[in-house]
Amino acid sequence: MMLFKLSIKNLRKSMRDYAVYFATVIIGVAIFYIFNSIEKQTVMLNVSKSSYDIIDLINRTMSSISVFVAMILGFLIVYASNFLMKRRKKEFGIYMLLGMEKGKIARILIIETLIIGIISLGVGITVGIAGSQVMSIFVANMFEADMSSFTFFVSNSAIAKTVIYFVIMYGVVILLNTFVVGKAKLIDLIHSGKKSEKNTAKNPILCTVVFIVAVCVLGSAYYMVTVRADQILSTTDILREIVKGIISTFLIFWSMSGLLLFFAQKAKRFYHRKLNCFTIRELGSRINTTVFSGGIICLMLFVTISVLSSALSIRKAINDNLKEMTPADVEFSIEMNSGNTILDIFEKTGVDMSIFQDSVDIISFSAADNGFTMSDTIGDALYDMEFSKDYVEYLKTVSEEFIKISDYNRVARIYGQKEYSLNEDEYMIVANYDTIVSVRNEGLKRGNIIEIGDKKYHPKYRECQDGFIDMASNNTNFGLILIPDNANLEGYKKEMSYYIANYKETSEMDTDNIAEYIDGDEFHNKINPADKAWASIKINSKTQIYNNSIGLTAMIIFIGIYVGIVFMISSSAILALKELSEASDNKEKYNILRRIGVDERQIHHSLFTQSAVFFGLPLALACIHSIFGIKVCNYMFETFGSSGLIYSIFATAGIIIAVYGVYFLITYSCSKRMIQDKK
């Protein structure tokens, strides 16, 4: 009982010191619960069967990622516990000096850890339960679900999983704390508050050279992953640029302390003004002793910003694309190796055509034996652009697809797109995949002439026009060449058969039933029987594209937010604990400043500046990294477009300001209390 009362008294006395620890554990528990309760959130939503399949996949993915997240949070809790242990070593030394056994000290720690754990776990799960109700609205909106049957819920499985993971984490913390106390020596504990001063100054010339080299290497990595992205063709190439970025980040942090002091001392009026000399030296020492952790935090923040921005951008882009890229109910396509069109196959398999209306069927052509490729359309412009040899060879293998202008206009009519006209000696290209469009435009700008059936055609437009035939959730049309109806296609083969239609309600089925039937296995097996003599028919239905896109969007969003927020919490907590540790160790320095007449306002201003720069430096470099990282992500996910990029950047900035700002304010407040002169 005495040990319990002592533990409670210690917790009350050190409550402010535990502020960062409590905030980290509570937020971690809440996030962990929210993302592991998605299964319970979706049970009460009225969604389609295909959406349930997607949700099930998301649940399994979240469970797997939760193991990784638990490891990160476990490390964070252990790291925070070590900070608190360091703060209390002198206290434990006094206990031992008064005759208390190490076993009793260990029991005090166990009791305190259990109390902190139970309180944090309880508050965290409570916050998580409240947050999961809000998350349910977000999930319902994403899956366009009916929430009429939605009620307040608590996920017992998520609570159980959260408790199990965090009990394991706290078990590790208790074992480590007990081990530290068992190995501690009285002399070390008593003198733990004394910090020996070390000369951490670096040679400014060496720091300048290292900084310049690091910036050049980093600039090279930026250049390669953006301007010369087409030169990155293998995993090795990608890893090389990643390694360059990581090494450069650590070198910049290593050289920063020496450069900061060197240039500040050169500006004598600034350096000797008020407490600037003290502030600069403290900052230099702090950065110098946190090179590794500062680099790690910077990289974690970079991943957070890039992942969150890209995830939110992709979500908005996909939602925007779906409205534009699925203008009809269904689109069928097949390679015409067997000579059968879609209508031929429907007739052979007995498909009921009464369920379709506003239908269009067209055929595209291509040159036999790969005789007309994208390189022929681009012309000499291909060799004037800085493409790798492998990329040029690739463009020489991509066969062009030709469609008669009247056929394309029939599709454009049902899609609600612009219709075109061509003179007898003109051609045009419709495409929407940005990278390929930019390449094709170089050839069109030069008026590249193509030859079909011994007749030459010149481009009507000097750039690609927006258009497509294949319905999809994103921009995937590399290019279709539209030609006059009277073009001589002798020697060309029939490449693809397309059939586009809307659903027509019948006496037996409404449009929803028809959509479910078209997307079902029965219809797929009907038009693609095992003994078929034709290639498999590809079906792009609006409902299936919506469901698949929503599933992909949800997966990206959930993973991005989950991992991003955990990384953000980890980075902020590590910085906060580092700053609090420095404030604790340097308390005597601030007392000396008071003795020589420095007022509290200047001391607090110096502390605020140190904290702001210490928090801001990793974030600033991470933001610079992210400018190029987001460009790389957009390049990788180019088919989704970038319509939501500005929105996603502002949303990510809001999340960072909220989380980072809270930790900064807590850290500054606790640091200010630590350096107070209690006399």
Beta strands, then each sheet from edge to edge (+ up, - down):
strand 1: 330-335
strand 2: 356-367
strand 3: 402-404
strand 4: 426-430
strand 5: 450-452
strand 6: 455-459
strand 7: 480-483
strand 8: 492-503
strand 9: 538-541
sheet 1: 2+ 8- 1+ 9-
sheet 2: 3+ 7+ 4- 6- 5+
end
